[in-house]
Amino acid sequence: MPLITELKPESAATLVTDRRRPGRLAKVNTDLLPILRGEEAVELPDVPVDFPEDDQLSAARGMMFGVVISAPFWIGLAFLGRWLLS
């Protein structure tokens, strides 16, 4: 098969161009095609989900602790900058 650079300009125009949208994956999983086309209903398995009984506010408490610790530092730094500039 000849390369595109080896073809004459008039025969290069007859080549089939790729009509897919830009950025599309070269290979799509064939199991996803019916789902993406809406041809097949997807049945989800009936699996119970166990959520951990962890403390859900631990992250918020950590952030509040960080603000309480860092606020005096930044306030002191602002006063120091103001004192040095005056």
Backbone hydrogen bonds, N-H to C=O, Kabsch-Sander energy under -0.5 kcal/mol:
donor,donor_aa,acceptor,acceptor_aa,energy
6,E,3,L,-0.8
7,L,3,L,-0.6
7,L,4,I,-1.0
11,S,8,K,-0.5
12,A,8,K,-1.9
13,A,9,P,-1.0
14,T,11,S,-0.8
15,L,12,A,-1.1
19,R,17,T,-0.6
24,R,21,R,-1.4
32,L,29,N,-1.3
33,L,29,N,-0.7
36,L,32,L,-3.0
37,R,33,L,-2.1
38,G,34,P,-0.7
38,G,35,I,-0.7
39,E,34,P,-2.2
40,E,34,P,-1.0
43,E,41,A,-0.6
44,L,42,V,-0.6
47,V,45,P,-1.6
50,D,48,P,-0.5
51,F,49,V,-0.7
56,Q,54,D,-0.7
58,S,55,D,-1.1
61,R,57,L,-2.4
62,G,58,S,-2.0
63,M,59,A,-2.0
64,M,60,A,-2.4
65,F,61,R,-2.3
66,G,62,G,-2.1
67,V,63,M,-2.1
68,V,64,M,-2.4
69,I,65,F,-2.2
70,S,66,G,-2.5
71,A,67,V,-2.3
73,F,69,I,-0.6
74,W,70,S,-2.3
75,I,71,A,-2.4
76,G,72,P,-2.6
77,L,73,F,-2.4
78,A,74,W,-2.1
79,F,75,I,-2.3
80,L,76,G,-2.4
81,G,77,L,-2.4
82,R,78,A,-2.3
83,W,79,F,-2.5
84,L,80,L,-2.5
85,L,81,G,-1.9
86,S,82,R,-1.0
